[in-house]
């Protein structure tokens, strides 16, 4: 299972004035499965699949990061630069 950090962390707003920082596919996978808001869509499904692929060793960690950011945008979750 991949536990290496991403090349850059992702900082995003979980509630007004509350932020969270994720640094790895493992953290993103946990958030996507346990803490994701009720919003669903194709980018969420892609992000979950890619996280599983990375943890299985068949994809690259930064692809999970990119997919996580895309899912955030789809759900109108504000990602900090």
ZARO-113526 format. One record per residue (C-alpha): residue in one letter; chain; y, x, z. Coordinates in nm, 2 decimals. Layout:
<recs>
- A;A;Y;X;Z
...
</recs>
This chain:
<recs>
- X;A;0.00;0.00;0.00
- X;A;0.35;0.13;-0.09
- X;A;0.57;0.19;0.21
- X;A;0.80;0.44;0.04
- X;A;1.17;0.35;0.06
- X;A;1.36;0.22;-0.25
- X;A;1.60;0.46;-0.41
- X;A;1.88;0.24;-0.26
- X;A;1.87;-0.02;0.01
- X;A;1.96;-0.38;-0.06
- X;A;2.22;-0.54;0.17
- X;A;2.26;-0.91;0.15
- X;A;2.42;-1.20;0.34
- X;A;2.17;-1.42;0.53
- X;A;2.43;-1.65;0.67
- X;A;2.81;-1.65;0.68
- X;A;2.91;-1.32;0.83
- X;A;2.54;-1.21;0.89
- X;A;2.38;-0.94;0.68
- X;A;2.04;-0.79;0.64
- X;A;1.94;-0.46;0.49
- X;A;1.60;-0.40;0.33
- X;A;1.48;-0.06;0.23
- X;A;1.12;-0.11;0.09
- X;A;0.89;-0.33;-0.10
- X;A;0.70;-0.41;0.22
- X;A;1.02;-0.54;0.39
- X;A;1.11;-0.74;0.08
- X;A;0.77;-0.89;0.06
- X;A;0.78;-1.00;0.42
- X;A;1.12;-1.15;0.37
- X;A;1.02;-1.33;0.05
- X;A;0.72;-1.49;0.21
- X;A;0.85;-1.56;0.56
- X;A;1.23;-1.59;0.56
- X;A;1.33;-1.70;0.22
- X;A;1.55;-2.01;0.20
- X;A;1.41;-2.34;0.06
- X;A;1.54;-2.24;-0.29
- X;A;1.26;-2.17;-0.54
- X;A;1.26;-2.06;-0.90
- X;A;1.11;-1.82;-1.16
- X;A;1.29;-1.51;-1.02
- X;A;1.14;-1.58;-0.67
- X;A;0.79;-1.60;-0.82
- X;A;0.85;-1.28;-1.02
- X;A;0.98;-1.10;-0.71
- X;A;0.67;-1.20;-0.51
- X;A;0.43;-1.10;-0.79
- X;A;0.60;-0.76;-0.84
- X;A;0.60;-0.68;-0.47
- X;A;0.23;-0.75;-0.46
- X;A;0.18;-0.53;-0.77
- X;A;0.38;-0.24;-0.61
- X;A;0.18;-0.27;-0.29
- X;A;-0.14;-0.26;-0.49
- X;A;-0.01;0.06;-0.66
- X;A;0.02;-0.09;-1.01
- X;A;0.40;-0.10;-1.03
- X;A;0.70;0.10;-0.92
- X;A;0.90;0.04;-0.60
- X;A;1.24;0.01;-0.77
- X;A;1.10;-0.26;-0.99
- X;A;1.04;-0.46;-0.67
- X;A;1.40;-0.39;-0.57
- X;A;1.53;-0.51;-0.90
- X;A;1.32;-0.83;-0.88
- X;A;1.43;-0.89;-0.52
- X;A;1.80;-0.87;-0.62
- X;A;1.74;-1.10;-0.92
- X;A;1.57;-1.36;-0.68
- X;A;1.87;-1.33;-0.45
- X;A;2.11;-1.40;-0.73
- X;A;1.90;-1.70;-0.84
- X;A;1.92;-1.84;-0.49
- X;A;2.29;-1.77;-0.46
- X;A;2.23;-1.52;-0.19
- X;A;2.52;-1.27;-0.19
- X;A;2.41;-0.92;-0.25
- X;A;2.65;-0.64;-0.14
- X;A;2.72;-0.36;-0.39
</recs>
